[in-house]
Amino acid sequence: MGDNVGACFINATPGNFYGRLFPNNYIHFFYSSNSLHWLSQAPEELTNGAEPLNKGHIYLTNTSPTVVYKAYFEQFQKDFKLFLQSRSEELTLDGSMVLSLLGRKNYLFEKGDAGPLFDLVLKDMVLEGLIEKTTLDCFNMPFYIPTVEEVKQIIEAEGSFTLERLEIIQICLNEHFSDDIDSQVRREIITKTLRAVKEPLFSAAFGENIMDELFSRFAKKISLIEFEYTTLIMSMTKAT
């Protein structure tokens, strides 16, 4: 980068970013990439009643009851506010932050969402006795994809940051494959990518011994949809 660049200290810090990680007024710039759609936990309201509220699904879906959407949004709101408050206290007075996370353009979930496919696979495995139905009914991914309006609402309500810019990027995974890669290889790549992220949660809920079968079945269903994602990218500065 040349001789005109000052010293730069890079640090890897263990801990939960939904809370404090650094001293006050310590960091000049934060960048969070594809993390904040992961919640600190699945909403407790979904399973603390007499009956699970999101039975047969592991994600919030278009057909989920309003109470399920409300529980997920409130958990995201709580976590995102805590993240903003924590980073604000750690940033210097002229500090800034760039965030990227999965989002959705409106209140309809994206057609490329992998959640419905995992639902189908897990339901088939329940019917075949490979997974207990009660286990599936009580499992919910700690994952919420917000709209632009929801993100803006939370940033404004929390008050620690001024939103300078927000962009929406549409990503289609198939566009990143060259024409000489056949559909089977594409399915394997997508499945391995998702497995790297989701397997620890699935394994803890359903058991490590069925992971190969679960993701093998998932790979066979990928051809049913085109994987498209919406990413929200925002730049903000610490409010004065």
C-alpha positions in Angstrom: 0.0 0.0 0.0 3.0 2.3 -0.1 4.9 4.2 2.6 2.2 6.7 3.4 0.0 4.3 5.3 0.2 4.5 9.1 0.4 1.6 11.5 -2.6 -0.7 11.5 -3.4 -3.1 14.4 -5.5 -6.1 13.6 -6.9 -8.2 16.4 -8.9 -11.4 16.6 -11.1 -11.4 19.7 -13.2 -14.3 20.9 -16.7 -13.5 22.2 -20.2 -12.8 21.3 -20.7 -9.6 19.2 -24.1 -9.2 20.8 -22.4 -7.4 23.6 -19.1 -5.7 24.4 -15.8 -6.9 23.0 -13.5 -3.8 23.3 -12.8 -0.9 25.6 -14.6 2.4 25.3 -13.5 4.8 22.5 -11.0 2.2 21.2 -12.0 1.3 17.6 -12.0 3.5 14.5 -13.8 1.3 12.1 -16.0 -1.8 12.3 -17.0 -4.1 9.4 -19.5 -6.9 9.8 -20.0 -9.3 6.9 -22.9 -11.7 6.7 -23.3 -12.2 10.4 -26.2 -10.1 11.8 -29.0 -12.1 10.3 -27.9 -14.8 12.8 -29.7 -14.2 16.1 -28.2 -14.8 19.5 -30.9 -17.5 20.0 -34.1 -18.7 18.5 -37.1 -16.9 20.0 -38.0 -18.6 23.3 -41.8 -17.9 22.8 -41.9 -20.5 19.9 -41.4 -23.4 22.2 -42.2 -22.4 25.8 -46.0 -22.9 25.5 -48.1 -26.1 25.5 -47.6 -26.5 21.8 -44.7 -25.4 19.5 -45.8 -22.3 17.5 -43.8 -23.1 14.3 -44.5 -26.8 13.9 -43.2 -28.4 10.8 -40.9 -25.5 10.0 -37.4 -24.6 11.1 -37.5 -21.1 9.7 -39.9 -18.2 9.6 -41.9 -18.8 6.4 -44.6 -17.0 4.3 -47.2 -19.3 5.9 -46.0 -18.9 9.5 -48.6 -17.5 11.9 -48.3 -13.8 12.8 -47.1 -14.7 16.3 -44.1 -16.5 14.9 -43.1 -13.5 12.7 -43.6 -11.2 15.8 -41.3 -13.4 17.9 -38.6 -13.5 15.3 -38.7 -9.8 14.6 -38.6 -8.9 18.3 -35.6 -11.2 18.8 -33.8 -9.5 15.9 -34.7 -6.1 17.2 -33.3 -6.9 20.6 -30.1 -8.3 19.2 -29.5 -5.6 16.6 -30.1 -2.8 19.2 -27.6 -4.4 21.5 -25.0 -4.8 18.7 -25.4 -1.1 17.8 -25.2 0.1 21.4 -22.1 -2.1 22.0 -20.2 -0.9 18.9 -21.1 2.7 19.5 -19.5 2.6 23.0 -16.3 0.9 21.5 -16.0 3.4 18.6 -14.0 6.6 18.7 -15.9 9.9 18.3 -15.3 9.9 14.6 -15.8 6.2 14.2 -17.7 4.5 11.5 -19.1 1.1 10.6 -20.1 -0.9 7.5 -22.5 -3.8 7.8 -23.6 -6.4 5.3 -26.4 -8.9 6.0 -29.0 -10.9 4.3 -32.2 -9.0 3.7 -35.5 -9.1 1.8 -37.0 -6.5 -0.4 -40.5 -6.7 1.0 -42.6 -8.9 3.3 -42.5 -11.8 1.0 -39.5 -14.1 1.5 -37.1 -14.6 -1.4 -37.8 -17.4 -3.9 -34.2 -18.6 -3.5 -34.5 -19.2 0.2 -33.1 -22.7 1.2 -35.4 -22.9 4.2 -38.4 -24.5 2.5 -36.1 -27.2 1.0 -34.7 -28.1 4.4 -38.3 -28.3 5.7 -39.2 -30.8 2.9 -36.1 -32.9 3.6 -36.7 -33.0 7.3 -40.4 -33.8 7.0 -39.5 -36.7 4.7 -37.1 -38.0 7.3 -39.7 -37.7 10.0 -42.1 -39.8 7.9 -39.4 -42.5 7.5 -38.6 -42.5 11.2 -35.1 -41.0 10.9 -36.1 -38.0 13.0 -38.6 -37.6 15.8 -41.5 -35.3 14.9 -41.4 -33.6 18.3 -37.7 -32.8 17.7 -38.5 -31.2 14.4 -41.5 -29.2 15.8 -39.3 -27.8 18.6 -36.3 -26.8 16.5 -36.1 -23.3 15.1 -33.1 -21.8 13.4 -31.8 -18.6 15.1 -32.0 -16.7 11.8 -34.0 -13.7 10.7 -33.8 -11.8 7.4 -35.0 -8.2 7.8 -36.5 -5.7 5.4 -34.8 -2.3 4.7 -37.6 -0.6 6.6 -37.1 -2.8 9.7 -33.3 -2.1 9.7 -33.8 1.7 9.3 -36.5 1.6 12.1 -34.1 -0.1 14.5 -31.1 2.1 13.7 -33.3 5.3 14.2 -34.9 4.0 17.4 -31.6 3.0 19.0 -30.0 6.4 18.2 -26.3 5.6 18.4 -25.6 5.9 14.6 -26.5 8.0 11.6 -27.2 5.9 8.6 -25.2 7.5 5.7 -26.0 5.0 2.9 -27.9 1.8 2.3 -27.7 -0.3 -0.8 -29.6 -3.5 -1.9 -27.7 -6.1 -3.9 -29.3 -9.0 -5.6 -27.1 -12.1 -5.9 -27.9 -15.2 -7.9 -25.6 -18.1 -7.1 -26.0 -19.7 -10.6 -24.5 -16.6 -12.2 -21.2 -17.2 -10.4 -20.7 -20.6 -12.1 -19.0 -20.9 -15.5 -21.0 -22.5 -18.3 -18.7 -25.6 -18.2 -19.8 -26.6 -14.7 -22.6 -29.1 -14.9 -25.7 -29.0 -12.7 -24.5 -31.9 -10.5 -21.3 -30.1 -9.6 -23.3 -26.9 -8.9 -25.6 -28.7 -6.5 -22.6 -30.2 -4.7 -20.9 -26.8 -4.3 -24.1 -25.1 -3.0 -24.8 -28.0 -0.6 -21.2 -28.0 0.8 -21.4 -24.2 1.2 -24.7 -24.4 3.2 -23.5 -27.5 5.1 -20.4 -25.6 6.4 -22.7 -23.0 7.9 -25.7 -25.0 9.1 -24.4 -28.5 10.1 -23.4 -27.6 13.7 -26.9 -26.5 14.5 -28.6 -29.4 12.7 -26.2 -31.9 14.2 -26.9 -30.6 17.7 -30.7 -30.9 17.2 -31.0 -34.1 15.1 -27.8 -36.0 15.7 -24.5 -36.2 13.9 -25.2 -39.7 12.4 -27.9 -38.4 9.9 -26.0 -35.4 8.6 -24.7 -37.1 5.4 -28.2 -38.4 4.6 -29.8 -35.0 5.3 -27.5 -33.0 3.0 -27.5 -35.7 0.3 -31.3 -35.5 0.1 -31.0 -31.7 0.1 -28.6 -31.7 -2.8 -31.1 -33.7 -4.9 -33.8 -31.1 -4.3 -31.7 -28.0 -5.2 -32.8 -28.2 -8.9 -36.3 -27.2 -7.8 -35.3 -23.6 -7.3 -32.8 -20.9 -8.3 -30.8 -19.6 -5.4 -31.2 -15.9 -5.2 -30.3 -13.7 -2.2 -30.8 -10.1 -1.3 -28.0 -8.4 0.6 -28.3 -5.2 2.5 -25.1 -3.1 2.7 -25.1 0.0 4.9 -22.6 2.6 6.0 -23.1 4.5 9.2 -21.2 7.0 11.4 -21.3 7.4 15.2 -24.0 9.9 16.1 -22.8 13.1 17.9 
